[in-house]
Amino acid sequence: METLKLPTLQKRVLPVILPPMPQRVCTYHELRFASVRLPGCPPGVDPMVSFPVALSCHCGPCRLSSTDCGGPRTQPLACDHPPLPDILFL
């Protein structure tokens, strides 16, 4: 006979004594704003869109006041520098 283990809802009975460990994240350190022109915008609509581009990053404890800390990560913390074609730096 095969037994299946079903998920259960468990409630913590004992209070947590230690605070949660801070989660480390990487986020912008230095940035510059870039703009791209979106094709196909109707007349009267500004086709330019601006967004931040990281020039460098900083890894440290996640601060909920300024960062979306998200959930657990499956890869180590790192800053990637993907190619950004057709970018106009302001």
N, C-alpha and C positions, 0 to 999 in steps of 0.2 A: 504494500500500500504506500502511495506517495503522499507526503504532507506538504501543504502550501503554507508559506508564512505570509500573512496579510499585514499591511501597514496598520499601525495603530496610532492613536493620538495620545501622547503622554504629557502629563503636566508635572512640572518640577515641584516637588514638595519642600525640599530644603532650599533656603535662600542662598543666593549666590554671594559668596564672601569676597571674591576678587573681581575687580572691574574687568571688562573685556579687553583683550590685547588690541593695541592700535593696529589698524590695517595700513600697510604701506602702499602708496600709489605713486605714479609718475604723472606730472601735469606740467603745463606751460611754466617756464621761468622767464624767458625773454620771448616776445612775439612781435610780429609785424602784421598789419592788415593787408590782405590781398583782395583783388576784385576780379570777377569774370563777367563777361557779357553772355547772358542767356539768349540762345537763338529762338526765334519764333514768337517773341512777345508782341502782343497787339499794340497798335499805336496808342500813345498816352500812358503806357506802362514802362517804368524805368527798367531796362534790361540788365542793369549792373547790380551784382550781388557782392557784398563784402563779407569777409570772414577772417578770423585770426589764423595765422600760420605760425607754428612753434619754430623758433630759431634755436632754442635750447630748452632742456627740460630739467626738472628738479624732482627727485624721488625722496619721499619722506612720509611721515604719518599722515593719514587722510584727515582733513579738517572739513567737517560737514558744513561749516560756515561758508566755504568757498569752492568745494569740490563735490562732484557726484561720486561717492565712494563705491557704488555698485556692489556686486556680489563677489564671491571667490573667483580667483583667476586660475586658469590652467597653465599659463605660461609665466616665466619669470618677468619681473619688471624690467622694461627697457624703453628707450625712446627710438622710434624708427624714423627714418628720413625718406619717405616715399617720393618718387618723382612727381612733380606738380606741373603738368604741361599747360600751356596757355594761361599762365598766371601773370597778372599785372600787379606788381607791388606798388603800394601807395606811399 
